[in-house]
Amino acid sequence: MPAFGGDTPLAVLVTKPEGGGSPPPSMGIAFDLGVRLGISVILGLGGGLLLDSWLKTSPIFTLVGMVLGIGAAMYTIWDVARDAMRR
């Protein structure tokens, strides 16, 4: 029975790759980047919120923490991309 109008059966499309079933290396890099980006932004935002609540300032340190978290995330993207280009 053809899948999606092609000549390849559906069972062939959903089977694991021949290399033992491990995900491709790009999936590992994508997962690593996602975790690093999330942690960077959450730590920056959380630190800013904590400082704002401790010092009774409204959005000042929240905004600064968010900018620092996004900056750290951008640096992380730069660092991972530079390492990937060297390989």
Biopython code that builds the backbone (N, CA, C, O; Angstrom):
import numpy as np
from Bio.PDB.StructureBuilder import StructureBuilder

atoms = [
    (1, "MET", "N", (0.842, -1.172, 0.000)),
    (1, "MET", "CA", (0.000, 0.000, 0.000)),
    (1, "MET", "C", (0.888, 1.236, 0.000)),
    (1, "MET", "O", (1.678, 1.393, 0.931)),
    (2, "PRO", "N", (0.808, 2.103, -0.967)),
    (2, "PRO", "CA", (1.644, 3.298, -1.031)),
    (2, "PRO", "C", (1.241, 4.323, 0.024)),
    (2, "PRO", "O", (0.062, 4.472, 0.343)),
    (3, "ALA", "N", (2.235, 5.023, 0.559)),
    (3, "ALA", "CA", (1.988, 6.059, 1.555)),
    (3, "ALA", "C", (2.065, 7.427, 0.896)),
    (3, "ALA", "O", (3.028, 7.723, 0.188)),
    (4, "PHE", "N", (1.082, 8.242, 1.118)),
    (4, "PHE", "CA", (1.027, 9.603, 0.600)),
    (4, "PHE", "C", (1.140, 9.652, -0.917)),
    (4, "PHE", "O", (1.684, 10.613, -1.459)),
    (5, "GLY", "N", (0.651, 8.664, -1.593)),
    (5, "GLY", "CA", (0.633, 8.669, -3.039)),
    (5, "GLY", "C", (1.958, 8.290, -3.686)),
    (5, "GLY", "O", (2.054, 8.284, -4.913)),
    (6, "GLY", "N", (2.981, 7.975, -2.898)),
    (6, "GLY", "CA", (4.284, 7.613, -3.454)),
    (6, "GLY", "C", (4.446, 6.109, -3.548)),
    (6, "GLY", "O", (3.497, 5.357, -3.327)),
    (7, "ASP", "N", (5.644, 5.678, -3.872)),
    (7, "ASP", "CA", (5.914, 4.256, -3.995)),
    (7, "ASP", "C", (6.492, 3.650, -2.724)),
    (7, "ASP", "O", (6.687, 2.435, -2.671)),
    (8, "THR", "N", (6.772, 4.444, -1.704)),
    (8, "THR", "CA", (7.379, 3.947, -0.475)),
    (8, "THR", "C", (6.283, 3.594, 0.527)),
    (8, "THR", "O", (5.411, 4.418, 0.802)),
    (9, "PRO", "N", (6.319, 2.373, 1.078)),
    (9, "PRO", "CA", (5.315, 2.013, 2.083)),
    (9, "PRO", "C", (5.510, 2.819, 3.362)),
    (9, "PRO", "O", (6.614, 3.278, 3.654)),
    (10, "LEU", "N", (4.436, 2.984, 4.115)),
    (10, "LEU", "CA", (4.475, 3.772, 5.343)),
    (10, "LEU", "C", (5.415, 3.155, 6.369)),
    (10, "LEU", "O", (6.057, 3.894, 7.115)),
    (11, "ALA", "N", (5.522, 1.843, 6.437)),
    (11, "ALA", "CA", (6.397, 1.191, 7.403)),
    (11, "ALA", "C", (7.855, 1.589, 7.195)),
    (11, "ALA", "O", (8.610, 1.683, 8.163)),
    (12, "VAL", "N", (8.256, 1.820, 5.970)),
    (12, "VAL", "CA", (9.632, 2.228, 5.690)),
    (12, "VAL", "C", (9.856, 3.655, 6.169)),
    (12, "VAL", "O", (10.955, 3.988, 6.612)),
    (13, "LEU", "N", (8.839, 4.503, 6.089)),
    (13, "LEU", "CA", (8.977, 5.899, 6.486)),
    (13, "LEU", "C", (9.095, 6.080, 7.991)),
    (13, "LEU", "O", (9.714, 7.042, 8.443)),
    (14, "VAL", "N", (8.516, 5.178, 8.778)),
    (14, "VAL", "CA", (8.511, 5.355, 10.220)),
    (14, "VAL", "C", (9.521, 4.466, 10.945)),
    (14, "VAL", "O", (9.560, 4.492, 12.175)),
    (15, "THR", "N", (10.323, 3.698, 10.255)),
    (15, "THR", "CA", (11.312, 2.863, 10.910)),
    (15, "THR", "C", (12.520, 3.688, 11.326)),
    (15, "THR", "O", (12.747, 4.790, 10.825)),
    (16, "LYS", "N", (13.281, 3.134, 12.246)),
    (16, "LYS", "CA", (14.478, 3.817, 12.740)),
    (16, "LYS", "C", (15.575, 3.772, 11.688)),
    (16, "LYS", "O", (15.577, 2.889, 10.830)),
    (17, "PRO", "N", (16.518, 4.725, 11.747)),
    (17, "PRO", "CA", (17.632, 4.682, 10.810)),
    (17, "PRO", "C", (18.497, 3.454, 11.034)),
    (17, "PRO", "O", (18.464, 2.843, 12.102)),
    (18, "GLU", "N", (19.268, 3.099, 10.023)),
    (18, "GLU", "CA", (20.060, 1.874, 10.074)),
    (18, "GLU", "C", (21.203, 1.948, 11.071)),
    (18, "GLU", "O", (21.733, 0.902, 11.447)),
    (19, "GLY", "N", (21.607, 3.120, 11.516)),
    (19, "GLY", "CA", (22.766, 3.278, 12.389)),
    (19, "GLY", "C", (22.507, 2.940, 13.839)),
    (19, "GLY", "O", (23.245, 3.435, 14.691)),
    (20, "GLY", "N", (21.536, 2.151, 14.182)),
    (20, "GLY", "CA", (21.300, 1.756, 15.548)),
    (20, "GLY", "C", (20.204, 2.556, 16.236)),
    (20, "GLY", "O", (19.945, 2.339, 17.420)),
    (21, "GLY", "N", (19.568, 3.452, 15.547)),
    (21, "GLY", "CA", (18.443, 4.166, 16.126)),
    (21, "GLY", "C", (18.813, 5.429, 16.875)),
    (21, "GLY", "O", (17.946, 6.017, 17.522)),
    (22, "SER", "N", (20.052, 5.873, 16.818)),
    (22, "SER", "CA", (20.410, 7.100, 17.520)),
    (22, "SER", "C", (19.989, 8.310, 16.686)),
    (22, "SER", "O", (20.012, 8.261, 15.457)),
    (23, "PRO", "N", (19.605, 9.398, 17.362)),
    (23, "PRO", "CA", (19.185, 10.585, 16.618)),
    (23, "PRO", "C", (20.363, 11.231, 15.903)),
    (23, "PRO", "O", (21.509, 11.040, 16.311)),
    (24, "PRO", "N", (20.107, 11.984, 14.856)),
    (24, "PRO", "CA", (21.202, 12.645, 14.145)),
    (24, "PRO", "C", (21.872, 13.690, 15.032)),
    (24, "PRO", "O", (21.238, 14.212, 15.950)),
    (25, "PRO", "N", (23.149, 14.007, 14.774)),
    (25, "PRO", "CA", (23.870, 14.955, 15.629)),
    (25, "PRO", "C", (23.234, 16.340, 15.665)),
    (25, "PRO", "O", (23.365, 17.047, 16.664)),
    (26, "SER", "N", (22.558, 16.734, 14.612)),
    (26, "SER", "CA", (21.932, 18.055, 14.613)),
    (26, "SER", "C", (20.807, 18.146, 15.646)),
    (26, "SER", "O", (20.519, 19.231, 16.150)),
    (27, "MET", "N", (20.179, 17.028, 15.962)),
    (27, "MET", "CA", (19.143, 17.032, 16.990)),
    (27, "MET", "C", (19.755, 17.311, 18.353)),
    (27, "MET", "O", (19.148, 17.999, 19.173)),
    (28, "GLY", "N", (20.940, 16.792, 18.603)),
    (28, "GLY", "CA", (21.619, 17.043, 19.868)),
    (28, "GLY", "C", (22.001, 18.504, 20.007)),
    (28, "GLY", "O", (21.870, 19.083, 21.086)),
    (29, "ILE", "N", (22.470, 19.101, 18.925)),
    (29, "ILE", "CA", (22.838, 20.514, 18.955)),
    (29, "ILE", "C", (21.590, 21.366, 19.170)),
    (29, "ILE", "O", (21.629, 22.334, 19.930)),
    (30, "ALA", "N", (20.495, 21.021, 18.518)),
    (30, "ALA", "CA", (19.258, 21.785, 18.675)),
    (30, "ALA", "C", (18.732, 21.688, 20.100)),
    (30, "ALA", "O", (18.284, 22.685, 20.666)),
    (31, "PHE", "N", (18.782, 20.500, 20.682)),
    (31, "PHE", "CA", (18.332, 20.328, 22.063)),
    (31, "PHE", "C", (19.229, 21.112, 23.013)),
    (31, "PHE", "O", (18.737, 21.778, 23.924)),
    (32, "ASP", "N", (20.534, 21.037, 22.806)),
    (32, "ASP", "CA", (21.498, 21.765, 23.633)),
    (32, "ASP", "C", (21.247, 23.267, 23.570)),
    (32, "ASP", "O", (21.246, 23.947, 24.596)),
    (33, "LEU", "N", (21.036, 23.781, 22.364)),
    (33, "LEU", "CA", (20.763, 25.210, 22.203)),
    (33, "LEU", "C", (19.462, 25.603, 22.899)),
    (33, "LEU", "O", (19.406, 26.633, 23.571)),
    (34, "GLY", "N", (18.446, 24.815, 22.747)),
    (34, "GLY", "CA", (17.163, 25.123, 23.379)),
    (34, "GLY", "C", (17.263, 25.196, 24.884)),
    (34, "GLY", "O", (16.708, 26.102, 25.506)),
    (35, "VAL", "N", (17.970, 24.246, 25.475)),
    (35, "VAL", "CA", (18.141, 24.238, 26.924)),
    (35, "VAL", "C", (18.963, 25.444, 27.374)),
    (35, "VAL", "O", (18.607, 26.117, 28.341)),
    (36, "ARG", "N", (20.054, 25.714, 26.677)),
    (36, "ARG", "CA", (20.895, 26.852, 27.049)),
    (36, "ARG", "C", (20.168, 28.174, 26.914)),
    (36, "ARG", "O", (20.291, 29.039, 27.780)),
    (37, "LEU", "N", (19.407, 28.344, 25.835)),
    (37, "LEU", "CA", (18.666, 29.587, 25.639)),
    (37, "LEU", "C", (17.607, 29.772, 26.714)),
    (37, "LEU", "O", (17.451, 30.863, 27.262)),
    (38, "GLY", "N", (16.890, 28.712, 27.009)),
    (38, "GLY", "CA", (15.861, 28.793, 28.045)),
    (38, "GLY", "C", (16.432, 29.129, 29.403)),
    (38, "GLY", "O", (15.889, 29.970, 30.119)),
    (39, "ILE", "N", (17.531, 28.472, 29.764)),
    (39, "ILE", "CA", (18.155, 28.735, 31.060)),
    (39, "ILE", "C", (18.681, 30.162, 31.128)),
    (39, "ILE", "O", (18.527, 30.821, 32.156)),
    (40, "SER", "N", (19.294, 30.652, 30.064)),
    (40, "SER", "CA", (19.832, 32.015, 30.059)),
    (40, "SER", "C", (18.744, 33.051, 30.296)),
    (40, "SER", "O", (18.903, 33.946, 31.126)),
    (41, "VAL", "N", (17.652, 32.932, 29.578)),
    (41, "VAL", "CA", (16.575, 33.915, 29.702)),
    (41, "VAL", "C", (15.883, 33.785, 31.059)),
    (41, "VAL", "O", (15.564, 34.793, 31.691)),
    (42, "ILE", "N", (15.650, 32.559, 31.507)),
    (42, "ILE", "CA", (14.976, 32.360, 32.797)),
    (42, "ILE", "C", (15.830, 32.876, 33.949)),
    (42, "ILE", "O", (15.306, 33.509, 34.865)),
    (43, "LEU", "N", (17.134, 32.618, 33.917)),
    (43, "LEU", "CA", (17.996, 33.124, 34.986)),
    (43, "LEU", "C", (18.059, 34.647, 34.986)),
    (43, "LEU", "O", (18.008, 35.264, 36.050)),
    (44, "GLY", "N", (18.169, 35.258, 33.823)),
    (44, "GLY", "CA", (18.191, 36.715, 33.753)),
    (44, "GLY", "C", (16.892, 37.332, 34.242)),
    (44, "GLY", "O", (16.907, 38.282, 35.026)),
    (45, "LEU", "N", (15.780, 36.800, 33.786)),
    (45, "LEU", "CA", (14.482, 37.316, 34.193)),
    (45, "LEU", "C", (14.230, 37.061, 35.682)),
    (45, "LEU", "O", (13.750, 37.941, 36.396)),
    (46, "GLY", "N", (14.552, 35.869, 36.135)),
    (46, "GLY", "CA", (14.354, 35.550, 37.555)),
    (46, "GLY", "C", (15.213, 36.400, 38.465)),
    (46, "GLY", "O", (14.743, 36.866, 39.503)),
    (47, "GLY", "N", (16.482, 36.613, 38.087)),
    (47, "GLY", "CA", (17.344, 37.475, 38.884)),
    (47, "GLY", "C", (16.831, 38.903, 38.932)),
    (47, "GLY", "O", (16.880, 39.553, 39.976)),
    (48, "GLY", "N", (16.340, 39.390, 37.804)),
    (48, "GLY", "CA", (15.772, 40.734, 37.766)),
    (48, "GLY", "C", (14.524, 40.858, 38.627)),
    (48, "GLY", "O", (14.344, 41.853, 39.329)),
    (49, "LEU", "N", (13.668, 39.854, 38.575)),
    (49, "LEU", "CA", (12.461, 39.886, 39.406)),
    (49, "LEU", "C", (12.804, 39.832, 40.889)),
    (49, "LEU", "O", (12.189, 40.527, 41.697)),
    (50, "LEU", "N", (13.783, 39.010, 41.248)),
    (50, "LEU", "CA", (14.193, 38.937, 42.652)),
    (50, "LEU", "C", (14.769, 40.261, 43.135)),
    (50, "LEU", "O", (14.437, 40.721, 44.227)),
    (51, "LEU", "N", (15.623, 40.872, 42.335)),
    (51, "LEU", "CA", (16.182, 42.165, 42.720)),
    (51, "LEU", "C", (15.099, 43.237, 42.823)),
    (51, "LEU", "O", (15.128, 44.064, 43.735)),
    (52, "ASP", "N", (14.151, 43.224, 41.896)),
    (52, "ASP", "CA", (13.067, 44.209, 41.961)),
    (52, "ASP", "C", (12.214, 44.032, 43.218)),
    (52, "ASP", "O", (11.817, 45.015, 43.843)),
    (53, "SER", "N", (11.939, 42.809, 43.579)),
    (53, "SER", "CA", (11.121, 42.597, 44.777)),
    (53, "SER", "C", (11.909, 42.916, 46.047)),
    (53, "SER", "O", (11.334, 43.391, 47.027)),
    (54, "TRP", "N", (13.202, 42.665, 46.040)),
    (54, "TRP", "CA", (14.033, 42.930, 47.219)),
    (54, "TRP", "C", (14.267, 44.429, 47.409)),
    (54, "TRP", "O", (14.219, 44.925, 48.535)),
    (55, "LEU", "N", (14.519, 45.147, 46.323)),
    (55, "LEU", "CA", (14.822, 46.576, 46.393)),
    (55, "LEU", "C", (13.591, 47.464, 46.204)),
    (55, "LEU", "O", (13.708, 48.689, 46.231)),
    (56, "LYS", "N", (12.422, 46.868, 46.014)),
    (56, "LYS", "CA", (11.159, 47.586, 45.812)),
    (56, "LYS", "C", (11.212, 48.553, 44.628)),
    (56, "LYS", "O", (10.656, 49.650, 44.681)),
    (57, "THR", "N", (11.881, 48.134, 43.575)),
    (57, "THR", "CA", (11.884, 48.885, 42.330)),
    (57, "THR", "C", (10.960, 48.158, 41.368)),
    (57, "THR", "O", (10.848, 46.933, 41.417)),
    (58, "SER", "N", (10.310, 48.892, 40.511)),
    (58, "SER", "CA", (9.268, 48.274, 39.704)),
    (58, "SER", "C", (9.816, 47.441, 38.547)),
    (58, "SER", "O", (10.042, 46.249, 38.755)),
    (59, "PRO", "N", (10.045, 47.967, 37.361)),
    (59, "PRO", "CA", (10.485, 47.077, 36.293)),
    (59, "PRO", "C", (11.965, 47.225, 35.934)),
    (59, "PRO", "O", (12.413, 46.641, 34.947)),
    (60, "ILE", "N", (12.724, 47.982, 36.703)),
    (60, "ILE", "CA", (14.090, 48.323, 36.287)),
    (60, "ILE", "C", (14.964, 47.076, 36.154)),
    (60, "ILE", "O", (15.500, 46.798, 35.081)),
    (61, "PHE", "N", (15.104, 46.330, 37.247)),
    (61, "PHE", "CA", (16.005, 45.179, 37.210)),
    (61, "PHE", "C", (15.417, 44.006, 36.426)),
    (61, "PHE", "O", (16.156, 43.158, 35.926)),
    (62, "THR", "N", (14.102, 43.959, 36.320)),
    (62, "THR", "CA", (13.487, 42.940, 35.462)),
    (62, "THR", "C", (13.897, 43.158, 34.016)),
    (62, "THR", "O", (14.255, 42.212, 33.313)),
    (63, "LEU", "N", (13.842, 44.406, 33.575)),
    (63, "LEU", "CA", (14.249, 44.721, 32.201)),
    (63, "LEU", "C", (15.743, 44.493, 32.004)),
    (63, "LEU", "O", (16.161, 43.953, 30.980)),
    (64, "VAL", "N", (16.550, 44.903, 32.983)),
    (64, "VAL", "CA", (17.999, 44.693, 32.880)),
    (64, "VAL", "C", (18.314, 43.199, 32.856)),
    (64, "VAL", "O", (19.148, 42.752, 32.068)),
    (65, "GLY", "N", (17.653, 42.432, 33.713)),
    (65, "GLY", "CA", (17.871, 40.986, 33.734)),
    (65, "GLY", "C", (17.451, 40.321, 32.441)),
    (65, "GLY", "O", (18.108, 39.394, 31.967)),
    (66, "MET", "N", (16.352, 40.795, 31.870)),
    (66, "MET", "CA", (15.886, 40.241, 30.599)),
    (66, "MET", "C", (16.885, 40.544, 29.487)),
    (66, "MET", "O", (17.192, 39.674, 28.672)),
    (67, "VAL", "N", (17.394, 41.778, 29.451)),
    (67, "VAL", "CA", (18.381, 42.134, 28.431)),
    (67, "VAL", "C", (19.655, 41.305, 28.609)),
    (67, "VAL", "O", (20.229, 40.825, 27.632)),
    (68, "LEU", "N", (20.093, 41.140, 29.860)),
    (68, "LEU", "CA", (21.287, 40.321, 30.107)),
    (68, "LEU", "C", (21.048, 38.851, 29.733)),
    (68, "LEU", "O", (21.936, 38.199, 29.185)),
    (69, "GLY", "N", (19.858, 38.336, 30.028)),
    (69, "GLY", "CA", (19.535, 36.955, 29.662)),
    (69, "GLY", "C", (19.504, 36.753, 28.158)),
    (69, "GLY", "O", (20.004, 35.747, 27.654)),
    (70, "ILE", "N", (18.923, 37.700, 27.440)),
    (70, "ILE", "CA", (18.882, 37.604, 25.976)),
    (70, "ILE", "C", (20.289, 37.754, 25.406)),
    (70, "ILE", "O", (20.650, 37.073, 24.446)),
    (71, "GLY", "N", (21.080, 38.646, 26.001)),
    (71, "GLY", "CA", (22.478, 38.794, 25.561)),
    (71, "GLY", "C", (23.278, 37.518, 25.776)),
    (71, "GLY", "O", (24.065, 37.121, 24.917)),
    (72, "ALA", "N", (23.077, 36.877, 26.923)),
    (72, "ALA", "CA", (23.752, 35.604, 27.187)),
    (72, "ALA", "C", (23.289, 34.526, 26.210)),
    (72, "ALA", "O", (24.085, 33.692, 25.778)),
    (73, "ALA", "N", (22.016, 34.543, 25.866)),
    (73, "ALA", "CA", (21.490, 33.576, 24.904)),
    (73, "ALA", "C", (22.098, 33.802, 23.522)),
    (73, "ALA", "O", (22.429, 32.847, 22.820)),
    (74, "MET", "N", (22.243, 35.070, 23.134)),
    (74, "MET", "CA", (22.853, 35.363, 21.833)),
    (74, "MET", "C", (24.321, 34.942, 21.811)),
    (74, "MET", "O", (24.804, 34.426, 20.803)),
    (75, "TYR", "N", (25.026, 35.158, 22.910)),
    (75, "TYR", "CA", (26.413, 34.707, 22.990)),
    (75, "TYR", "C", (26.495, 33.187, 22.892)),
    (75, "TYR", "O", (27.403, 32.649, 22.259)),
    (76, "THR", "N", (25.552, 32.504, 23.517)),
    (76, "THR", "CA", (25.520, 31.044, 23.454)),
    (76, "THR", "C", (25.325, 30.566, 22.027)),
    (76, "THR", "O", (25.986, 29.624, 21.591)),
    (77, "ILE", "N", (24.412, 31.213, 21.289)),
    (77, "ILE", "CA", (24.207, 30.848, 19.887)),
    (77, "ILE", "C", (25.492, 31.060, 19.104)),
    (77, "ILE", "O", (25.877, 30.213, 18.298)),
    (78, "TRP", "N", (26.151, 32.177, 19.335)),
    (78, "TRP", "CA", (27.416, 32.481, 18.656)),
    (78, "TRP", "C", (28.472, 31.420, 18.969)),
    (78, "TRP", "O", (29.168, 30.949, 18.070)),
    (79, "ASP", "N", (28.589, 31.052, 20.229)),
    (79, "ASP", "CA", (29.606, 30.093, 20.657)),
    (79, "ASP", "C", (29.348, 28.709, 20.060)),
    (79, "ASP", "O", (30.274, 28.068, 19.562)),
    (80, "VAL", "N", (28.110, 28.249, 20.106)),
    (80, "VAL", "CA", (27.779, 26.927, 19.561)),
    (80, "VAL", "C", (27.948, 26.919, 18.047)),
    (80, "VAL", "O", (28.446, 25.941, 17.489)),
    (81, "ALA", "N", (27.542, 27.994, 17.373)),
    (81, "ALA", "CA", (27.694, 28.060, 15.918)),
    (81, "ALA", "C", (29.170, 28.077, 15.527)),
    (81, "ALA", "O", (29.560, 27.442, 14.548)),
    (82, "ARG", "N", (29.990, 28.800, 16.286)),
    (82, "ARG", "CA", (31.423, 28.852, 15.994)),
    (82, "ARG", "C", (32.062, 27.470, 16.169)),
    (82, "ARG", "O", (32.887, 27.058, 15.354)),
    (83, "ASP", "N", (31.682, 26.764, 17.220)),
    (83, "ASP", "CA", (32.200, 25.406, 17.439)),
    (83, "ASP", "C", (31.733, 24.450, 16.349)),
    (83, "ASP", "O", (32.498, 23.587, 15.919)),
    (84, "ALA", "N", (30.485, 24.589, 15.896)),
    (84, "ALA", "CA", (29.962, 23.719, 14.847)),
    (84, "ALA", "C", (30.655, 23.977, 13.522)),
    (84, "ALA", "O", (30.839, 23.051, 12.732)),
    (85, "MET", "N", (31.042, 25.218, 13.265)),
    (85, "MET", "CA", (31.743, 25.548, 12.016)),
    (85, "MET", "C", (33.162, 24.998, 12.009)),
    (85, "MET", "O", (33.703, 24.698, 10.945)),
    (86, "ARG", "N", (33.765, 24.863, 13.171)),
    (86, "ARG", "CA", (35.133, 24.346, 13.259)),
    (86, "ARG", "C", (35.207, 22.856, 12.982)),
    (86, "ARG", "O", (36.255, 22.354, 12.577)),
    (87, "ARG", "N", (34.109, 22.141, 13.195)),
    (87, "ARG", "CA", (34.109, 20.679, 13.017)),
    (87, "ARG", "C", (34.182, 20.301, 11.581)),
    (87, "ARG", "O", (34.191, 19.114, 11.255)),
]
sb = StructureBuilder()
sb.init_structure("model")
sb.init_model(0)
sb.init_chain("A")
sb.init_seg("    ")
for serial, (resi, resn, name, xyz) in enumerate(atoms, 1):
    if name == "N":
        sb.init_residue(resn, " ", resi, " ")
    sb.init_atom(name, np.array(xyz, "f"), 0.0, 1.0, " ", f" {name:<3s}", serial, name[0])
structure = sb.get_structure()
